[in-house]
Amino acid sequence: MDLTSAVSSLGSDYVSKITDAMKQSTKVNSGTGSGDESFDSVYNTVSGLLDSTNSYIQKAQQAEVDFALGKLTNTHELGVYQQEANLALQYTVAIRDKALEAYNSIMNMQI
């Protein structure tokens, strides 16, 4: 697995999940979906993203242990695992930041 394919597959997977969640949340605004269904779909998507991020981090940690024990001799492969985990964590933090920003802007609205 090379770095370019790992990064592109990680990016497209995350982008598609985020896009699906955003489409579900816009259904509530247009009145075509119920609030419970939309919240469930967004919650499940976020939960899946967190699980994916956790699995990438665990895979990178296991690769580091394997490299230290001599089971993994390819430093490029170790770098790919670490970069995947780093990108997944960056996406997760960016999504969290945007969600907090949206929450704060809603809370600051005057009624």
Sequence and secondary structure as in RCSB ss.txt:
>XXXX:A:sequence
MDLTSAVSSLGSDYVSKITDAMKQSTKVNSGTGSGDESFDSVYNTVSGLLDSTNSYIQKAQQAEVDFALGKLTNT
HELGVYQQEANLALQYTVAIRDKALEAYNSIMNMQI
>XXXX:A:secstr
  HHHHHHHHHHHHHHHHHHHHHHHHHHHHTSS HHHHHHHHHHHHHHHHHHHHHHHHHHHHHHHHHHHTS   H
HHHHHHHHHHHHHHHHHHHHHHHHHHHHHHHHT   
